[in-house]
Amino acid sequence: MPSWLLFTIIVVVFSLIATWIVRRLLDVEVGWVRTFLTALAVFLLASPVAIWTLKEADVYSDGRFVASGGVAIAFVALTVGWMFAAVVIAVLTLEFLWPSHGWRNPIRVVRDAIRRRDRARRYAQIVTIGSRHGLTFYERRRRGDAELPTALVSAMNEAGVTFVKLGQVLSSREDVLPPALIDALSTLQMDSSPIPWPEAQAAIIDQLGAPIEQVFAEIDPVPLAAASVAQVHVARLRSGEDVVVKIQRPRARAQVTTDLDILERLASDAEARTDWAKDYGLHALFTEFARGLREELDYRTEVANSEMLRAAIAGSRDSHLRIPRLFREHCTDRMIVQELVKGTPFSRLRPGMLPDDLAVEIADGLVDAVIDQIVVRGIFHADLHPGNLILDDDRDGDDATTITLIDFGAVGIVESSMRRLLVPMLVGMANEDDVAVTDVALLMCGRPDGEFDAVALQRDIGVILTRLHNSRADENVFRLLLDVLRRNRMALPPSLLLVFRTLASLEGTLRKLVPGYDMVGRALHIAPRLAQSLLSPTKALLTAQTWSALLIEQSRRLPRRLENLTQSLDDGTLSVRLRTFESEEERSWVDSLLGRVTMTAIGIALVIAGIILSVDEGGPMLTDDVPAFAFVGSVMALGGLLLLLRSLRAALRRAR
């Protein structure tokens, strides 16, 4: 047999055996092809070293073995063992640097490649926008941080819907961000250039599933309004009703999907690398933001929100708010058809356009209705900027003016337990009771970790209430309260943050109608009446019945529990069970941990002992140059190294 063929067979056999043993030893999914090629490369590179070692040990010379058969086999086996250890080390190194993934679905590979292309393109676009608005490190050093809020808002407006929505969400976090940044982010708007009518027409036809002429008698190709997500067209149904058609931009979802992919990666990376992101749970916050944004892109959620608000308003007494009629048979996840609301948006109102008495009456009625939604119903419109409130121009006699709400993408919900705390807070503010307001704030937020000075919190709240009762028209008590909570390392629940944010937005809207309007004073004025409405005899009776039933049920179980306890004490069988390591998984984890520690300790001991024996020249001589102790030391060191490499498989799994 030719020598080259014999060498090839040996190389292939060694590589196959090494591949099988490495996969079994590491007990992880290592690729067959990678392991085989690694073993092949290691054998080819290590063969000259192995032959040189055998020659130096007087085992091999001039193309033949010169030592006795048993000694030659032992040295060859030891050499092959070290070559095998080199294969394991090489495979582990490759797996840490470049983990195996096995065979992937071709469709998924193509889809991931498209996503990477979209991310790279969007990354470049975002970086360009940020640089254009002076958000680079150099520009910030040159201009300072004073212009950062303005530059950030300009960049977010240009970056599109995802970043505008992100800025709007961040603008409600007065408990985290400084006031200057909050004020700047509050100015973010969704205005955008309209898409061409043929593109909008195609989107409407796609959502209708039929030609436009079958549903609409006419439709205005010039949009009434345009935003980053959608635009609105005035139309008339074939049945004669005047409506507006809100159609989502065809590329809005694709852009949002790419942006959310980018933001998720940034949030995960920040949480893994920084303590502040981990403390705030940045990835969890992003997940909630992404969920809310995807819901806003699904107009079926907005339709459901409008129906929920309609029911809440119907249950309120003397409410002059109105929800426009929806034509649900034409509404889809990307299109809404609702009646055309005729009137004057609050954004077009100017001081003096209405008589003073009428303007104050409208403002008072709106505050009463919104506070009733928040405190009594627990469901409220959470985006009360001037463009979403439309004043009805038609008034018959002494009838109060109706206000129509539009755009129900953001609707807040306050659970009953929080509403029960919100009312005492408002009453305490109206009564200038800083002790009660402090106690309610602690119940809402809980005590922060670490050192906390409740007396300082009460003093700060007392100062706010004193300022409120002496200059109500110039102070926003909700903004001041959030500043105090932030200074004391406290954070309100998200639902109440949204309440305060909505009330602050409503105050700015009302001052377009009545300059200097005291919304906080009006809210505090009606707070006692709202508290009385919550204390109905029926609710009190139901609450008492619920708690009494719970107490009775607990009382019925108490004697049996006491009997079991005393019986165990009498029999001497009372035991205490620790929940730690109770489950099989926990015990298995402890066993595996102890096994890895033991294996590592034995491996280290074998390596150390092998090194000591390898330098010892004692014992009988196996060959002219190699004593037996040195050979045994090499075998022990090889065994210890293999044990250490096997213990590394847990680290390899964690890396995956």
Secondary structure, DSSP 8 states (H G I E B T S, - for coil): --HHHHHHHHHHHHHHHHHHHHHHHHTS---HHHHHHHHHHHHHHHHHHHHHHHHHTTSEETTEE-S-HHHHHHHHHHHHHHHHHHHHHHHHHHHHHS----S--HHHHHHHHHHHHHHHHHHHHHHHHHHHTT-SHHHHHHH-STTHHHHHHHHHHHH-HHHHHHHHHHTT-TTTS-HHHHHHHTT---B-----HHHHHHHHHHHHTS-GGGTEEEE-SS-SEEBSSEEEEEEEETTS-EEEEEEE-TTHHHHHHHHHHHHHHHHHHHHHH-HHHHHHTHHHHHHHHHHHHHHHHSHHHHHHHHHHHHHHHHTSTT--EE---B-GGG--SSEEEEE---SEEGGG--TTSS-HHHHHHHHHHHHHHHHHIIIIISEEES---GGGEEE-----TT----EEE---S-EEE--HHHHHHHHHHHHHHHTT-HHHHHHHHHHHH---SS---HHHHHHHHHHHHHHHHH-GGG--HHHHHHHHHHHTT----HHHHHHHHHHHHHHHHHHHHSTT--HHHHHHHHHHHHHHHH--HHHHHHHHHHHHHHHHHHHHHHHHHHHHHHHHHHHT------STT-SHHHHHHHHHHHHHHHHHHHHHHHHHHHHHHHT---S-BSSSS-BHHHHHHHHHHHHHHHHHHHHTHHHHHHH-
